Amino acid sequence: MLRLHKGWGMGRAVLRVAPHNKKADWGMAYRLGGPCVLALLWAALPALAQGASAQAGATRKQEQFETRLSPSPLTDGTRINITGEGRAHAELDGNKLTVSADFHGLSSNATSAEIYDGPGIAIPGPKAFDLTVTQGLSGTVSGSVTLSSRQVASLRRGHFYVQINSQKAPTGNLTGWLLPPHADPGQDVPVAGPGFLPQFAVPAK
Amino acid sequence: MTMKKIFAISLLATALLGTTAIALDNGPFTADQAGAGRGLYAGNCAQCHGAGLQGAGEAPALSGATFIAAWGNRSTDELYNLIKASMPYGNGNSLDADTYRKIVAFVLAANGAKPGATAFTGAEKIKIAGIADGKMPAEMAQAAPASGGGGGQRPATSYPPGRFGLTVAGSLKSYDPVTDQMLAHPKDGDWLMYRRTYQGWSHSPLSQITTANVKNIQLAWSWAMNEGGASQVTPIVHDGIMFLSNTANTVQALDAKTGELIWENRIGPAPTRAYGATRALALYGDKVFVPTTDAKLYALDAKTGKIVWQSVIEDAKEGYSNTGGAITIHGKVLVGLTYCNRYETKHCFISAYDTETGKVAWRFKTIALKGEPGGDTWNNLPDEFRQGAETWIAGTYDPELNTTYWGTAQSKPWTRASRGSGNGATLYANSTLALDPDKGTLKWYYSHAPGENFDLDEVFERVLVDHGPSKDLLTIGKVGILWKLNRVTGKYEDSAQTVFQNVFDKFDAKTGEPTYRKDIQSAKIGDWISSCPGPAGGHDWPATSYDPKTDLLIIPLHQSCVLMRAEPMEKKIGVGGDAGSQQLFEMPGTDGNLGKLAAYNTTTMKALWSFQQKAPFLTGVLTTDGGIGFVGDFDRRFRAFETATGKTLWQTRLPTSVQGHVVSYAVDGKQYIAVESGLGGGSPVGKPTTLMPGVHHPNNGAAIFVFALPDN
């Protein structure tokens, strides 16, 4: 039995999106020789989620995104200062993005939190927005911003990431790329297909 | 503030800065520290980084222009923290702080930093380029520390003292010489080569242990193995005798039913690295073939363990090694070569030796030089600066086509910017090579990652599977793309993505040729560039298993990413290394699960099932006709799972990380499962060590464990 990530007020939203995750077959292997079906699905899935929401009778189109916050890029030498974990949740309502997160386990007090807009999933990019963060070793992050249409597209492609900075890791302590919610079956529990498999690639040549 | 005060403050600031500048001429350490550090370096570091701090293999240079290029803009406390946290390799923080301080002092001094009056504490934030220029003082160069054991503390990875040679004499009662026919059609109870069959399936036809009774298996016997170095063993079993390769190129013949030792030959030398394991022995005729970590090939008498002949593959003093094992075909033993990452007039190659005499039969050079086919794929680099394309996994073989298939590693240094290879494909790096095993001639090649840029090898196993009339070859590399080629022609057939990747952004639908992201193509020295997966893969040396009953390829996968920075590499003969700095991070969408096991149908190339877990897998997979798979992981867990579903059926925990290659064999009608617990290795061990500091395993515990059903 699959269980879903527990987030901040996301239970209903996740349950709306999850059936479409299944329909779209997130776990489908990316076939390099075929057309860009999966890449298009990747870009279109949040919109499908919107459609599901509408079908379910919701009055507003909301898209959900989430991520685990994990240590920012580190080495054996820097990991002593780059510790902790957390979860972030984002909801897109029209072009308004609301972000919330919690975190714990930092080695030094958090100093700032931001949303970045990278050129691709797991590729660092420029800062887009500031968020509000608890100035402590644990706490919460919150913020609400208005996105341009380009930024909405970027978010839907998985290019947005949340970053928490701290006193000892001022250029990145915790990081997480905002991706569509996905089921977590738990440790060692087999699922059909390859599991959640974000797609980076664009259409074949 | 008055102008006078501002002027006075300026004067004071200038004076302070001046004082700082003068202080920077001297290093933040004393001569005593550097002197003491010499022996400590010899005892703890020189094994991997070299007596002259020149670096070798995956161990970077700790002196010279390469070191200054990588570390000049970084600070002394960074160097100290990195060394303390991660060294000796795999055993970070295992030495006392004062030892680390002295080693850092020695390294700085070896790069031209002058001792000062104040002892180094490790906390000094001094830019290294401000105190060191990479030029080793003449007196230090002349008195370079001996490699290993130079009076310092014994490193945790060292090999226990003992004599070498035939240390336990004995003789098998009988031995049935291994023939081509036996290799092509092994007895069900035998495991005659690296991945059991020429096709590289890692599958056993034994079926006594089933999905129903596997929960009852228990330990039949175990045998402690050499500690030190890296161990990723494949036990080889023939007629109830297990030939076991330990570190230090030690080979043992054991009774596979009881674990009784029959003979032992400690060929040596002692391990010089905590990575670079000997993964497999090979059998042919009445001999056992041992490709050693010092790049030699030995033939032992299978009955007695005595050396029959030895042949030098390449000069180990220049860093060359063999880790990939061997394959025997038509009276020849074929071996690869690794650590070809220095600028030399020589290049990496696959070679074949007569099994009776050890005489070289042929060599196939894996680098295309100027004027040769493919020689125009190196951006016109001089031949001596075209390196890499190691073969550190033994090939497979199709007897019907009389073709042997080998994968090659990436070109060196790792990044395009460091190599200066432009966007050239750097053939025959990261390719599948189809060779005639009798002549060593190239039949075809396929370049999986033209112009690789991140230490993402495509060197791993080539699995040969027929789908009706279609003769296919399957392989998967660190990017995590599962490739299917026609093994007659080398033509691309299909592929599938198994983990998240962001390295390629286009693929040619007909040829499968990938295109690297634009920022990768234009990256310069000093740029931090993202790569998912990182250097642990995707897929790495823990091999796949093909189950012919279900047409499933079970693939151990690793999920982490890297930011890699290209470092400059001095274009000079003898200089070498990988020249890539790394920062590791979690792969998006994996929720911190580094480990993933996935089953792909090789006809449809679709995943049937997969599961994730925190710890990455460190063994190859074994499947059997009992419908069971076996796999072990970094967190000491060894499990049996149902091949068709991935459901765990049985598991236990072993003393340390479970790594190597799981095998199954039978003696007197009883099926056994053998697996190793052990240590050492490159990225598959190093990356989780960095990313999962909360997962602990002992720094010893190398042993072979053999499981079976109870007799009753």
Chai-1 contact restraints between the chains, C-beta under 6 A:
chainA,res_idxA,chainB,res_idxB,connection_type,confidence,min_distance_angstrom,max_distance_angstrom,comment,restraint_id
A,A29,B,A496,contact,1.0,0.0,6.0,A-B,restraint_1
A,A29,B,Q497,contact,1.0,0.0,6.0,A-B,restraint_2
A,A29,B,K606,contact,1.0,0.0,6.0,A-B,restraint_3
A,A29,B,A607,contact,1.0,0.0,6.0,A-B,restraint_4
A,Y30,B,Q497,contact,1.0,0.0,6.0,A-B,restraint_5
A,L32,B,S495,contact,1.0,0.0,6.0,A-B,restraint_6
A,L32,B,F507,contact,1.0,0.0,6.0,A-B,restraint_7
A,L32,B,G512,contact,1.0,0.0,6.0,A-B,restraint_8
A,G33,B,D494,contact,1.0,0.0,6.0,A-B,restraint_9
A,G33,B,A509,contact,1.0,0.0,6.0,A-B,restraint_10
A,R68,B,D591,contact,1.0,0.0,6.0,A-B,restraint_11
A,S70,B,E586,contact,1.0,0.0,6.0,A-B,restraint_12
A,S70,B,G592,contact,1.0,0.0,6.0,A-B,restraint_13
A,P73,B,L563,contact,1.0,0.0,6.0,A-B,restraint_14
A,P73,B,Q583,contact,1.0,0.0,6.0,A-B,restraint_15
A,P73,B,F585,contact,1.0,0.0,6.0,A-B,restraint_16
A,L74,B,Q583,contact,1.0,0.0,6.0,A-B,restraint_17
A,T75,B,Q583,contact,1.0,0.0,6.0,A-B,restraint_18
A,D76,B,L82,contact,1.0,0.0,6.0,A-B,restraint_19
A,D76,B,A85,contact,1.0,0.0,6.0,A-B,restraint_20
A,D76,B,S86,contact,1.0,0.0,6.0,A-B,restraint_21
A,D76,B,T690,contact,1.0,0.0,6.0,A-B,restraint_22
A,G77,B,E78,contact,1.0,0.0,6.0,A-B,restraint_23
A,G77,B,N81,contact,1.0,0.0,6.0,A-B,restraint_24
A,G77,B,L82,contact,1.0,0.0,6.0,A-B,restraint_25
A,G77,B,A85,contact,1.0,0.0,6.0,A-B,restraint_26
A,G120,B,N502,contact,1.0,0.0,6.0,A-B,restraint_27
A,I121,B,N502,contact,1.0,0.0,6.0,A-B,restraint_28
A,I121,B,P588,contact,1.0,0.0,6.0,A-B,restraint_29
A,A122,B,N502,contact,1.0,0.0,6.0,A-B,restraint_30
A,A122,B,S530,contact,1.0,0.0,6.0,A-B,restraint_31
A,A122,B,C532,contact,1.0,0.0,6.0,A-B,restraint_32
A,A122,B,C561,contact,1.0,0.0,6.0,A-B,restraint_33
A,A122,B,P588,contact,1.0,0.0,6.0,A-B,restraint_34
A,I123,B,S530,contact,1.0,0.0,6.0,A-B,restraint_35
A,W177,B,P588,contact,1.0,0.0,6.0,A-B,restraint_36
A,L179,B,G589,contact,1.0,0.0,6.0,A-B,restraint_37
A,D184,B,D591,contact,1.0,0.0,6.0,A-B,restraint_38
A,Q187,B,Q613,contact,1.0,0.0,6.0,A-B,restraint_39
A,D188,B,F611,contact,1.0,0.0,6.0,A-B,restraint_40
A,D188,B,Q613,contact,1.0,0.0,6.0,A-B,restraint_41
A,D188,B,T648,contact,1.0,0.0,6.0,A-B,restraint_42
A,V189,B,F611,contact,1.0,0.0,6.0,A-B,restraint_43
A,P190,B,W609,contact,1.0,0.0,6.0,A-B,restraint_44
A,P190,B,F611,contact,1.0,0.0,6.0,A-B,restraint_45
A,P190,B,T645,contact,1.0,0.0,6.0,A-B,restraint_46
A,P190,B,G646,contact,1.0,0.0,6.0,A-B,restraint_47
A,P190,B,K647,contact,1.0,0.0,6.0,A-B,restraint_48
A,G193,B,A607,contact,1.0,0.0,6.0,A-B,restraint_49
A,P194,B,A598,contact,1.0,0.0,6.0,A-B,restraint_50
A,P194,B,A607,contact,1.0,0.0,6.0,A-B,restraint_51
A,P194,B,S610,contact,1.0,0.0,6.0,A-B,restraint_52
A,G195,B,S610,contact,1.0,0.0,6.0,A-B,restraint_53
A,F196,B,G589,contact,1.0,0.0,6.0,A-B,restraint_54
A,P198,B,F500,contact,1.0,0.0,6.0,A-B,restraint_55
A,P198,B,G589,contact,1.0,0.0,6.0,A-B,restraint_56
A,F200,B,N502,contact,1.0,0.0,6.0,A-B,restraint_57
A,A201,B,D505,contact,1.0,0.0,6.0,A-B,restraint_58
A,V202,B,D505,contact,1.0,0.0,6.0,A-B,restraint_59
A,A204,B,F507,contact,1.0,0.0,6.0,A-B,restraint_60
A,A204,B,A509,contact,1.0,0.0,6.0,A-B,restraint_61
A,K205,B,K506,contact,1.0,0.0,6.0,A-B,restraint_62
A,K205,B,D508,contact,1.0,0.0,6.0,A-B,restraint_63
